[in-house]
Amino acid sequence: MLGVIVMIVALLTISGCAANMFGMNNDEQQGSGVYTSIHKNAIMEYRIGPADVLSISVWNHKEMDQTVTVRPDGHISFPLTGDIQAVGLTPKELQNEMEKALGKYIAIIPGEVSVVVDAVHSYKVSVLGEVRLPGQFEFQSQATVLDALAEAGGLTEFASSSNIQILRMNGGTLEKNRFDYQKLIKADGSAARILVFPGDVILVP
């Protein structure tokens, strides 16, 4: 168990900033009995992370179109602009920043730069404890707790299914959110769609 705790601390330390990679607008679920302190109906606006692959195009300047990978330092390189910070920005925000930077060298009208996320490599969630395949799993799009547990092979026969926790760093503060797995899989609609965010750790005791 001590080894699991050490691993959790390491994972949350490494991925602490990842929890802020999605802008969130949350309404707290009340009285469902499925979970405590978990938010539902989170509207997630994707924010670019390290190793994500972006396609960038400039209207009427096809020679500048590029596919770039976000570097570990959070930047991308692009003709004329040089290095631009990408991590933490939405595609729209990066588009605006690139239009400002390119506007110093060529005539740019708002909307002429397009930024598309081709591949997501920064949406990683860890599942530890009493699951069949514990580890860290990468998702290409918005994922739920059930998605993550499925990737981990499901619960073992020794799992305490009513005390599963999601551990999440939020602004430097560790949040611990408990939910009941059996009630979750029986829930309908949005109650069953408890979302996980980049950097989350799901602990199954």
DOSE-429457 format. One line per 10 residues: number of its first residue (from 1); their letters; for each residue z, y, x negated of C-alpha. Coordinates in pm, whole numbers, plus 50000, padded with zeros to 5 digits. Example, Ala and Ser with C-alpha at 12.3 -4.5 7.8 and 13.67 -1.06 7.14 Angstrom:
1	as	50780:49550:48770  50714:49894:48633
END
This chain:
1	mlgvivmiva	50000:50000:50000  50077:50233:49709  49724:50181:49582  49583:50281:49920  49793:50600:49923  49674:50693:49574  49315:50634:49681  49360:50851:49992  49501:51138:49788  49211:51114:49543
11	lltisgcaan	48949:51104:49818  49096:51401:50004  49125:51599:49682  48765:51531:49584  48623:51601:49928  48861:51876:50041  48583:52132:50074  48360:51889:50262  48561:51923:50581  48431:52278:50606
21	mfgmnndeqq	48067:52171:50585  48038:52184:50962  48113:52487:51172  48328:52364:51460  48404:52491:51807  48676:52265:51949  48861:52220:52276  49165:51993:52239  49170:51678:52450  49475:51666:52673
31	gsgvytsihk	49637:51373:52848  49371:51107:52790  49612:50873:52613  49329:50783:52374  49445:50998:52087  49677:51277:51982  49573:51602:51813  49206:51499:51796  48953:51752:51916  48665:51663:52144
41	naimeyrigp	48331:51824:52221  48307:51958:51866  47986:52152:51824  47881:52080:51470  47644:52312:51288  47535:52137:50972  47616:52305:50644  47427:52202:50334  47611:51989:50080  47555:51863:49723
51	advlsisvwn	47267:51618:49675  47107:51707:50010  46727:51723:49998  46563:52035:50140  46202:52121:50219  46138:52493:50173  45814:52662:50271  45695:53022:50271  45431:53121:50525  45100:53225:50363
61	hkemdqtvtv	45234:53117:50022  45164:52744:50017  45180:52742:49637  45554:52809:49666  45635:52521:49902  45884:52283:49743  46116:51994:49809  46440:52052:49623  46768:51867:49576  47092:52063:49590
71	rpdghisfpl	47257:52045:49250  47623:51944:49196  47704:52311:49127  47588:52393:49480  47271:52578:49385  46898:52524:49420  46618:52665:49207  46313:52828:49363  46015:53027:49230  46082:53401:49184
81	tgdiqavglt	46439:53382:49314  46582:53155:49045  46917:52996:49139  47047:53044:49494  47377:52917:49635  47304:52657:49906  47623:52453:49956  47825:52573:50253  47532:52751:50419  47349:52642:50731
91	pkelqnemek	46970:52602:50693  46930:52929:50886  47172:53112:50657  46994:52980:50348  46663:53088:50500  46799:53441:50541  46930:53449:50185  46597:53331:50049  46407:53592:50250  46628:53863:50100
101	algkyiaiip	46576:53729:49748  46200:53681:49784  46167:54021:49949  46234:54180:49610  45906:54037:49480  45671:53975:49773  45629:54109:50126  45837:53891:50358  45872:53917:50734  46186:53759:50890
111	gevsvvvdav	46109:53403:50988  45845:53340:50721  46074:53117:50514  46148:52773:50655  46436:52553:50536  46451:52194:50662  46711:51933:50563  46503:51623:50482  46788:51398:50370  47166:51424:50400
121	hsykvsvlge	47365:51277:50111  47690:51470:50150  47818:51333:50484  48058:51068:50356  48358:50918:50536  48612:50674:50390  48765:50387:50589  49069:50221:50433  49338:49969:50525  49305:49679:50766
131	vrlpgqfefq	48927:49670:50805  48693:49398:50688  48485:49612:50452  48691:49911:50335  48504:50179:50146  48316:50505:50164  48018:50530:50399  47733:50779:50408  47584:50903:50734  47256:51082:50792
141	sqatvldala	47365:51259:51110  47669:51333:51328  47895:51025:51345  48194:50909:51548  48510:50717:51460  48358:50407:51618  48047:50447:51401  48263:50460:51087  48476:50161:51188  48160:49963:51264
151	eaggltefas	48027:50040:50915  48357:49904:50779  48307:49575:50962  48568:49637:51231  48943:49579:51231  49114:49275:51086  49350:49063:51294  49644:49232:51118  49547:49588:51211  49782:49809:51412
161	ssniqilrmn	49508:49935:51644  49727:50187:51826  49828:50376:51511  49498:50446:51336  49483:50789:51173  49214:51032:51070  49320:51230:50763  49134:51559:50716  49170:51853:50481  49138:52178:50676
171	ggtleknrfd	49171:52498:50478  49394:52330:50220  49616:52172:50486  49622:51797:50546  49579:51713:50916  49690:51373:51044  49541:51270:51378  49637:50943:51546  49437:50749:51804  49452:50422:51994
181	yqklikadgs	49150:50204:51913  49175:49980:52220  49188:50276:52457  48909:50444:52265  48660:50160:52304  48734:50148:52677  48689:50524:52722  48378:50670:52881  48166:50969:52790  48298:51238:52557
191	aarilvfpgd	48643:51077:52531  48485:50794:52332  48298:51034:52101  48571:51131:51857  48372:51282:51573  48435:51235:51203  48348:51503:50951  48241:51493:50587  48538:51404:50367  48746:51244:50645
201	vilvp	48958:50939:50565  49024:50686:50843  49339:50487:50769  49396:50161:50958  49756:50039:50906
END
